[in-house]
């Protein structure tokens, strides 16, 4: 019986982990699955050994954060050495998972990396770590495979799992009825991210943009898609500062996107979700002051691609506007949103381009193909 530990660190990874778990159980009903994840993975039959939010180290600074990070790594080292698992599957989140892979490999476990680090975008030297620590890489974008093949890293292209997680069609009229929205009113989705520190920085920017948009068109409705990793006690105090009513919708991100006319979204996998749903968007991202300075340096010196948004990277051109670092302000977000909403030609063109991005991602079934590859590693 294969014993597999699935590790992720954010809401999107929890969704992919859940789909992978379902596919693994379908292929091998006797498989034993444990994981560090969230509600989606648990609902898919994964025994959660730790909640994923406790292991998110991105954005943590200062001496107390260092102690916390060290404690987390000690906990994981013990978990890997417990002999409860044969194989560990890391999903995305390379800032944490590439380091954890070192301890997993040192414990004698087989290591699979699903949704591999974007070495083609920045820090290409990480390929050395991957070669030393990972037995099989599963990539989700077609052009990634040749990079790993050249480096001599065992690699399989499985397609993009977002196509398994996002429905092919949503009944916008029915969704609006369910959410209590009329068919003709303007609806804007707000997606501030799936990590606590992201929400703390990005939600105030979204709320500023929302207030400006409501000032221009008072009947506009705003829906906030709350990730499963974000607790009410973080979200509600921030929303209380807004002068605009915000409807919070939990764990229905795809539906929120489908019911909306425009999505204002933090950079990340959610941008591809919006592309698959087909809703035009404005992408933005910034972070805390110290990390902002570091990120500015990285962006100037180390980033190897023109865009950071996955939609634009897949398209190979600017399909959606990107407001990054100092450009990520409420005013700029408002201006871009207004431009798209008030220019019907630009709006329709973006929808056509998003359809092309969806087509470029391939066919559904990534989770099934990934499960087959993981089981092959277990049986090797």
RODO-2510 file (C-alpha; in nm, 4 decimals, decimal comma):
residues 380
     n   res          X          Y          Z
     1     x     0,0000     0,0000     0,0000
     2     x     0,1384     0,3383    -0,1034
     3     x     0,1723     0,5880     0,1838
     4     x     0,1790     0,9426     0,0493
     5     x     0,2184     1,2765     0,2263
     6     x     0,0868     1,5775     0,0317
     7     x     0,2212     1,9189     0,1349
     8     x     0,0983     2,2578     0,0258
     9     x     0,1024     2,6037     0,1784
    10     x    -0,1805     2,8101     0,0320
    11     x    -0,5436     2,7989    -0,0776
    12     x    -0,4767     2,7275    -0,4449
    13     x    -0,2424     2,4434    -0,3513
    14     x    -0,5078     2,3022    -0,1187
    15     x    -0,7456     2,2867    -0,4139
    16     x    -0,4895     2,1141    -0,6359
    17     x    -0,3980     1,8789    -0,3518
    18     x    -0,7621     1,7843    -0,3100
    19     x    -0,8007     1,7037    -0,6789
    20     x    -0,4781     1,5031    -0,6718
    21     x    -0,6006     1,3107    -0,3673
    22     x    -0,9289     1,2226    -0,5395
    23     x    -0,7407     1,1011    -0,8454
    24     x    -0,5014     0,8948    -0,6328
    25     x    -0,7890     0,7249    -0,4522
    26     x    -0,9647     0,6581    -0,7819
    27     x    -0,6520     0,4891    -0,9196
    28     x    -0,5632     0,3072    -0,5962
    29     x    -0,8429     0,2836    -0,3358
    30     x    -0,5969     0,1386    -0,0818
    31     x    -0,3628     0,4388    -0,0910
    32     x    -0,2958     0,6041     0,2459
    33     x    -0,2958     0,9848     0,2274
    34     x    -0,1764     1,2344     0,4843
    35     x    -0,1141     1,6005     0,4336
    36     x    -0,0416     1,9533     0,5364
    37     x    -0,3320     2,1361     0,3783
    38     x    -0,6767     2,2771     0,4329
    39     x    -1,0436     2,1961     0,4131
    40     x    -1,0451     2,0928     0,0486
    41     x    -0,7786     1,8271     0,1005
    42     x    -0,9495     1,7040     0,4156
    43     x    -1,2824     1,6760     0,2327
    44     x    -1,1034     1,4731    -0,0371
    45     x    -1,0018     1,2096     0,2158
    46     x    -0,6581     1,3365     0,3205
    47     x    -0,5780     1,2989     0,6894
    48     x    -0,4532     1,6459     0,7817
    49     x    -0,1506     1,6239     1,0093
    50     x    -0,1004     2,0019     1,0248
    51     x    -0,2952     2,3030     0,8973
    52     x    -0,1180     2,4654     0,6037
    53     x    -0,1357     2,8189     0,7430
    54     x     0,0999     2,7243     1,0256
    55     x     0,3759     2,6489     0,7761
    56     x     0,3597     2,9582     0,5565
    57     x     0,6962     3,1359     0,6005
    58     x     0,6657     3,3829     0,3133
    59     x     0,6634     3,7441     0,4289
    60     x     0,7837     3,6651     0,7823
    61     x     1,0604     3,8936     0,9115
    62     x     1,2331     3,9702     1,2411
    63     x     1,3855     3,7556     1,5202
    64     x     1,0546     3,6069     1,6390
    65     x     0,9739     3,5046     1,2826
    66     x     1,3142     3,3342     1,2570
    67     x     1,2444     3,1315     1,5708
    68     x     0,9024     3,0372     1,4342
    69     x     1,0500     2,9281     1,1020
    70     x     1,3145     2,7141     1,2733
    71     x     1,0465     2,5482     1,4867
    72     x     0,8457     2,4685     1,1757
    73     x     1,1423     2,3058     1,0056
    74     x     1,2175     2,0973     1,3152
    75     x     0,8562     1,9795     1,3204
    76     x     0,8733     1,8798     0,9551
    77     x     1,2049     1,7006     0,9971
    78     x     1,0486     1,4873     1,2704
    79     x     0,7442     1,4199     1,0535
    80     x     0,9582     1,3012     0,7630
    81     x     1,1601     1,0735     0,9925
    82     x     0,8489     0,9192     1,1489
    83     x     0,8517     0,6427     0,8821
    84     x     0,4788     0,6893     0,8195
    85     x     0,5302     0,7763     0,4525
    86     x     0,6961     0,6359     0,1432
    87     x     0,6577     0,9389    -0,0815
    88     x     0,6140     1,3118    -0,0290
    89     x     0,4358     1,5256    -0,2888
    90     x     0,5105     1,8972    -0,2649
    91     x     0,2659     2,1296    -0,4388
    92     x     0,3849     2,4716    -0,5600
    93     x     0,4939     2,7167    -0,2836
    94     x     0,8698     2,6840    -0,3540
    95     x     0,9796     2,9356    -0,0901
    96     x     0,8896     2,6764     0,1697
    97     x     0,8683     2,3465    -0,0152
    98     x     1,2101     2,3460    -0,1808
    99     x     1,3651     2,3727     0,1633
   100     x     1,1412     2,1063     0,3109
   101     x     1,2335     1,8794     0,0197
   102     x     1,5899     1,8730     0,1562
   103     x     1,4687     1,7182     0,4828
   104     x     1,2339     1,4777     0,3055
   105     x     1,5120     1,3482     0,0816
   106     x     1,7531     1,3240     0,3759
   107     x     1,4937     1,1082     0,5555
   108     x     1,5067     0,8628     0,2657
   109     x     1,1663     0,9479     0,1199
   110     x     1,0838     0,9625    -0,2498
   111     x     1,0068     1,3219    -0,3473
   112     x     0,7669     1,4439    -0,6157
   113     x     0,7238     1,8126    -0,6934
   114     x     0,3874     1,8998    -0,8495
   115     x     0,3560     2,2503    -0,9990
   116     x     0,7280     2,3044    -1,0092
   117     x     0,9165     2,6245    -0,9189
   118     x     0,9207     2,8787    -1,1999
   119     x     1,2947     2,8641    -1,2606
   120     x     1,2353     3,0050    -1,6084
   121     x     1,1149     3,3286    -1,4478
   122     x     1,3745     3,3887    -1,1794
   123     x     1,6509     3,2258    -0,9723
   124     x     1,7452     2,9591    -1,2309
   125     x     2,0115     2,8283    -0,9918
   126     x     1,7327     2,6520    -0,8012
   127     x     1,7530     2,3776    -1,0632
   128     x     2,0536     2,2439    -0,8675
   129     x     1,8423     2,2089    -0,5546
   130     x     1,5672     2,0385    -0,7506
   131     x     1,8101     1,7937    -0,9098
   132     x     1,9473     1,6992    -0,5679
   133     x     1,6187     1,6836    -0,3766
   134     x     1,3431     1,5773    -0,6177
   135     x     1,2889     1,2380    -0,7825
   136     x     1,0164     1,3497    -1,0243
   137     x     0,8987     1,6936    -1,1327
   138     x     0,5445     1,7359    -1,2653
   139     x     0,5115     2,0535    -1,4725
   140     x     0,1896     2,2257    -1,5751
   141     x     0,3012     2,4509    -1,8605
   142     x     0,4201     2,2959    -2,1906
   143     x     0,7409     2,4964    -2,2252
   144     x     0,8643     2,3975    -1,8773
   145     x     0,9438     2,0363    -1,9650
   146     x     1,2330     2,1154    -2,1990
   147     x     1,4032     2,3174    -1,9226
   148     x     1,4043     2,0227    -1,6838
   149     x     1,4937     1,7767    -1,9588
   150     x     1,8021     1,9816    -2,0429
   151     x     1,9052     1,9821    -1,6771
   152     x     1,8656     1,6051    -1,6531
   153     x     1,5783     1,6209    -1,4029
   154     x     1,3082     1,3520    -1,4479
   155     x     1,0053     1,5473    -1,5607
   156     x     0,6498     1,4886    -1,6839
   157     x     0,4130     1,7421    -1,8359
   158     x     0,0663     1,6766    -1,6915
   159     x    -0,1239     1,9877    -1,8035
   160     x    -0,2677     2,2611    -1,5866
   161     x    -0,4768     2,1496    -1,2852
   162     x    -0,6766     2,4713    -1,2914
   163     x    -0,8822     2,3125    -1,5693
   164     x    -0,9882     2,0406    -1,3237
   165     x    -1,0731     2,2923    -1,0524
   166     x    -1,2694     2,5438    -1,2590
   167     x    -1,5916     2,4457    -1,4339
   168     x    -1,6210     2,4783    -1,8090
   169     x    -1,9344     2,6880    -1,7857
   170     x    -2,1170     2,8913    -1,5223
   171     x    -2,4776     3,0068    -1,5440
   172     x    -2,4278     3,3758    -1,4752
   173     x    -2,8009     3,4466    -1,4542
   174     x    -2,8582     3,1702    -1,2001
   175     x    -2,5525     3,2743    -0,9969
   176     x    -2,6711     3,6325    -0,9806
   177     x    -3,0108     3,5150    -0,8640
   178     x    -2,8453     3,2994    -0,5967
   179     x    -2,6314     3,5882    -0,4737
   180     x    -2,9277     3,8265    -0,4695
   181     x    -2,7970     4,0395    -0,7541
   182     x    -2,9975     4,1843    -1,0412
   183     x    -2,9013     4,0941    -1,3967
   184     x    -2,8124     4,4462    -1,5061
   185     x    -2,6157     4,5897    -1,2136
   186     x    -2,2381     4,6181    -1,2244
   187     x    -2,0561     4,3650    -1,0052
   188     x    -1,6853     4,3743    -0,9228
   189     x    -1,4956     4,0907    -0,7544
   190     x    -1,2216     4,1613    -0,5022
   191     x    -0,9520     3,8964    -0,4471
   192     x    -0,6891     4,0093    -0,1943
   193     x    -0,4939     3,6823    -0,1817
   194     x    -0,4829     3,3683     0,0288
   195     x    -0,2135     3,4577     0,2837
   196     x    -0,2719     3,6685     0,5923
   197     x     0,0096     3,9133     0,5218
   198     x    -0,1163     3,9581     0,1644
   199     x    -0,4638     4,0455     0,2829
   200     x    -0,3287     4,2937     0,5381
   201     x    -0,1425     4,4822     0,2647
   202     x    -0,3663     4,4336    -0,0394
   203     x    -0,7193     4,4583     0,0966
   204     x    -0,6870     4,8287     0,1925
   205     x    -0,5763     4,8979    -0,1664
   206     x    -0,8812     4,7129    -0,2987
   207     x    -1,1115     4,8992    -0,0632
   208     x    -0,9726     5,2346    -0,1776
   209     x    -1,0352     5,1382    -0,5398
   210     x    -1,3849     5,0152    -0,4507
   211     x    -1,4723     5,3435    -0,2825
   212     x    -1,3604     5,5375    -0,5892
   213     x    -1,5530     5,3090    -0,8247
   214     x    -1,8647     5,3361    -0,6089
   215     x    -1,8251     5,7125    -0,6093
   216     x    -1,8407     5,7076    -0,9886
   217     x    -2,1254     5,4531    -1,0074
   218     x    -2,3018     5,4232    -0,6680
   219     x    -2,5050     5,1158    -0,7672
   220     x    -2,1937     4,9025    -0,8158
   221     x    -2,1873     4,5870    -0,6045
   222     x    -1,8657     4,4401    -0,4648
   223     x    -1,8058     4,0728    -0,3818
   224     x    -1,4998     3,9633    -0,1859
   225     x    -1,3882     3,6024    -0,2360
   226     x    -1,2565     3,4886     0,1026
   227     x    -0,9961     3,2135     0,0828
   228     x    -1,0239     2,9235     0,3261
   229     x    -0,6884     3,0265     0,4764
   230     x    -0,8151     3,3707     0,5772
   231     x    -0,9997     3,3939     0,9075
   232     x    -1,2851     3,6307     0,9836
   233     x    -1,0966     3,7940     1,2693
   234     x    -0,8401     3,9214     1,0172
   235     x    -1,0850     4,0167     0,7441
   236     x    -1,3692     4,1827     0,9306
   237     x    -1,1704     4,4633     1,1051
   238     x    -1,0286     4,5642     0,7676
   239     x    -1,3708     4,5601     0,6018
   240     x    -1,5137     4,7668     0,8867
   241     x    -1,2963     5,0562     0,7691
   242     x    -1,4664     5,0625     0,4286
   243     x    -1,7407     5,3131     0,3471
   244     x    -1,8686     5,0780     0,0753
   245     x    -2,0735     4,7637     0,1516
   246     x    -1,8771     4,4511     0,0629
   247     x    -2,0456     4,1103     0,0293
   248     x    -1,8106     3,8392     0,1561
   249     x    -1,8395     3,4997    -0,0134
   250     x    -1,6495     3,2063     0,1336
   251     x    -1,4923     2,9259    -0,0693
   252     x    -1,6749     3,0079    -0,3934
   253     x    -1,4021     3,1922    -0,5792
   254     x    -1,4950     3,0600    -0,9226
   255     x    -1,8594     3,1543    -0,8750
   256     x    -1,7651     3,5030    -0,7560
   257     x    -1,5540     3,5487    -1,0694
   258     x    -1,8275     3,4149    -1,2966
   259     x    -2,0954     3,6438    -1,1562
   260     x    -1,8766     3,9550    -1,1847
   261     x    -1,8108     4,1997    -1,4659
   262     x    -1,4519     4,2591    -1,3563
   263     x    -1,2051     4,0975    -1,1159
   264     x    -0,9485     4,2971    -0,9180
   265     x    -0,7052     4,0235    -0,8207
   266     x    -0,3774     3,9736    -0,6377
   267     x    -0,1126     3,8162    -0,8582
   268     x    -0,1117     3,4388    -0,8339
   269     x    -0,3000     3,1311    -0,9474
   270     x    -0,6297     3,3164    -0,9080
   271     x    -0,5455     3,5107    -1,2243
   272     x    -0,5545     3,1871    -1,4229
   273     x    -0,8806     3,0950    -1,2525
   274     x    -1,0284     3,4201    -1,3795
   275     x    -0,8920     3,3504    -1,7272
   276     x    -1,0523     3,0059    -1,7353
   277     x    -1,3816     3,1493    -1,6090
   278     x    -1,3424     3,4207    -1,8736
   279     x    -1,3896     3,7355    -1,6659
   280     x    -1,1727     4,0403    -1,7463
   281     x    -0,9393     4,1478    -1,4686
   282     x    -0,6801     4,3873    -1,3338
   283     x    -0,3826     4,2209    -1,1641
   284     x    -0,1908     4,3903    -0,8831
   285     x     0,0583     4,3115    -0,6082
   286     x     0,2707     4,4780    -0,3431
   287     x     0,3974     4,3853     0,0021
   288     x     0,5362     4,5245     0,3293
   289     x     0,8020     4,7986     0,3346
   290     x     1,1059     4,5721     0,3877
   291     x     0,9884     4,3040     0,1490
   292     x     0,8912     4,5818    -0,0937
   293     x     1,2529     4,7007    -0,1037
   294     x     1,3842     4,3469    -0,1526
   295     x     1,1219     4,2755    -0,4180
   296     x     1,2097     4,5959    -0,6021
   297     x     1,5738     4,4846    -0,6170
   298     x     1,4763     4,1360    -0,7287
   299     x     1,2460     4,2731    -0,9955
   300     x     1,5186     4,5014    -1,1334
   301     x     1,8083     4,2565    -1,1169
   302     x     1,6904     3,8946    -1,1017
   303     x     1,3549     3,8603    -1,2725
   304     x     1,4060     3,7082    -1,6174
   305     x     1,0582     3,7623    -1,7662
   306     x     0,8658     4,0679    -1,8713
   307     x     0,5524     3,9908    -1,6702
   308     x     0,4684     3,8388    -1,3315
   309     x     0,1050     3,7573    -1,4086
   310     x     0,0482     3,3960    -1,5143
   311     x    -0,2120     3,5047    -1,7681
   312     x     0,0370     3,7273    -1,9485
   313     x     0,3162     3,4703    -1,9173
   314     x     0,1064     3,1985    -2,0789
   315     x    -0,0076     3,4384    -2,3508
   316     x     0,3444     3,5721    -2,4093
   317     x     0,2043     3,9247    -2,4288
   318     x     0,0158     4,1756    -2,2171
   319     x    -0,3441     4,0561    -2,1969
   320     x    -0,4322     4,2048    -1,8583
   321     x    -0,2816     4,5130    -1,6903
   322     x    -0,0274     4,4528    -1,4146
   323     x     0,0097     4,7019    -1,1296
   324     x     0,3144     4,5910    -0,9331
   325     x     0,4948     4,7349    -0,6285
   326     x     0,4765     5,1169    -0,6361
   327     x     0,2151     5,1071    -0,9139
   328     x    -0,0198     4,8989    -0,6962
   329     x    -0,2281     5,1781    -0,5474
   330     x    -0,5990     5,2247    -0,5030
   331     x    -0,5942     5,5150    -0,7476
   332     x    -0,4201     5,3185    -1,0233
   333     x    -0,6437     5,0189    -0,9648
   334     x    -0,9475     5,2437    -0,9971
   335     x    -0,8159     5,4015    -1,3166
   336     x    -0,7479     5,0657    -1,4861
   337     x    -1,0813     4,9223    -1,3757
   338     x    -1,2657     5,2271    -1,5042
   339     x    -1,0802     5,2151    -1,8365
   340     x    -1,1740     4,8520    -1,8979
   341     x    -1,5334     4,8857    -1,7840
   342     x    -1,5996     5,1966    -1,9906
   343     x    -1,4291     5,0818    -2,3111
   344     x    -1,6479     4,8072    -2,4530
   345     x    -1,4039     4,7308    -2,7333
   346     x    -1,1150     4,6808    -2,4882
   347     x    -1,3405     4,4724    -2,2607
   348     x    -1,4490     4,2377    -2,5397
   349     x    -1,0927     4,2083    -2,6705
   350     x    -0,9712     4,1011    -2,3260
   351     x    -1,2401     3,8323    -2,3123
   352     x    -1,1244     3,6977    -2,6484
   353     x    -0,7624     3,6928    -2,5333
   354     x    -0,8560     3,5151    -2,2106
   355     x    -1,0279     3,2453    -2,4161
   356     x    -0,6982     3,1928    -2,6017
   357     x    -0,5128     3,1608    -2,2705
   358     x    -0,7566     2,8952    -2,1570
   359     x    -0,7049     2,7028    -2,4830
   360     x    -0,3248     2,7214    -2,4380
   361     x    -0,3490     2,5416    -2,1031
   362     x    -0,4441     2,2164    -2,2742
   363     x    -0,7118     1,9684    -2,1763
   364     x    -0,8584     1,8791    -1,8352
   365     x    -0,7232     1,5725    -1,6599
   366     x    -0,4010     1,7079    -1,5083
   367     x    -0,4864     1,5636    -1,1678
   368     x    -0,5359     1,2150    -1,3127
   369     x    -0,2084     1,2307    -1,5041
   370     x    -0,0294     1,3634    -1,1940
   371     x    -0,1728     1,0808    -0,9816
   372     x    -0,0463     0,8219    -1,2281
   373     x     0,3014     0,9761    -1,2158
   374     x     0,3010     0,9852    -0,8339
   375     x     0,1967     0,6194    -0,8082
   376     x     0,4686     0,5260    -1,0585
   377     x     0,7268     0,6883    -0,8285
   378     x     0,5813     0,5017    -0,5291
   379     x     0,6154     0,1706    -0,7141
   380     x     0,9652     0,2368    -0,8482
***
